[in-house]
Amino acid sequence: MKQKIKPSIAIKIKSMYQSGIVELSFEEAENMGFTVGDHIFIEPNLQLEKQVYFKAYTIKLSDKKKDFEGRWLDQYIDFKKTIIAVQDFKISKKNLTDAKEVNLNKSLEMHLKKYFVNAHMSSGKQRSYFDLVIGNMNYVIEIKLAKALKKTGQMQKAIGQIDGYIEEVKNNKLILLVIGEKIDRQDRNILYIKNDVENKKDCKFYFLEAL
């Protein structure tokens, strides 16, 4: 049963669930403004399941692969879900001009936290820090700006970094994310590092184009 839920009520239901309260009586539901019916959905990922015998609703997840905020749990993260989340990260050409990797890293981290329960910068065992870790090392993202990689010295340095990370990140779970403009895709150095990580290294390559 689709009902219009006030934001304040949705927040209260989420708070109850987060506190371990998983039952709501019909009377409590009516006092909150619900019309007693079958299932009531609370966006993004909760529902009230009707229990007629107990005259109450059970508060439960709609999709058990996600948390109550609608974010993917670690065990259900795959490459496709990771890339879909990355694709939804928007950066304009204007902002890209003055962008620095450290700032983009933080912005992308905050963006990915909306999609995954765990998305954060993390230390590696051998090499200072990974830019971003998704899940429980489900995927590791190394971010590079195309404008930097167009310089041969920076491109070679990046390849060296990838070699070091591969010593820790196994099973093709490392993603080199290059952010740039459409024209950068055909740059000689970008094509070289793309070929290198895809064909010679245990790593995936993805180019995110500024709008």
C-alpha angles and dihedrals in degrees: 000000000000113000131172106251121203111234091236091054092047089052090050092051091049090049091051092050092046089052092053097258106137103166131074121181120228088244092054090047092052091048087055090054100260122142106227108245139126118299119352118200123217113195134267100019116334133094138185109229115203117239104187096184092056094037088230145099126244112223107221144152117275092208114029091200090069136052123246090274090058096252122141117257115232097252093058099049116116136165094268094054091047094051093045088055091047091049090057090060105101126201126171124227088241093056091043092059093069098026123128124204094239092055093045089049091057093044092049091047091056090046094051092049086071090061105035134043088224122037118140149124111273139184120250122220095237107017121049104250140350109225094230136356120201116205119329093336089306087141135358118207123205111194123210132172115232091221089061096045091053085074107082094219092054091045092053090047090053091052088053090052091051090051089054095047092050088064087067105026110064137181098040093294095134119098124194105207113196117191120199148109126299093257090057091067090077097045112126095236093046091052090047096053091042090055091044097054095039099046106026106027138058090247142101125228127215129175117207112200122215115232 
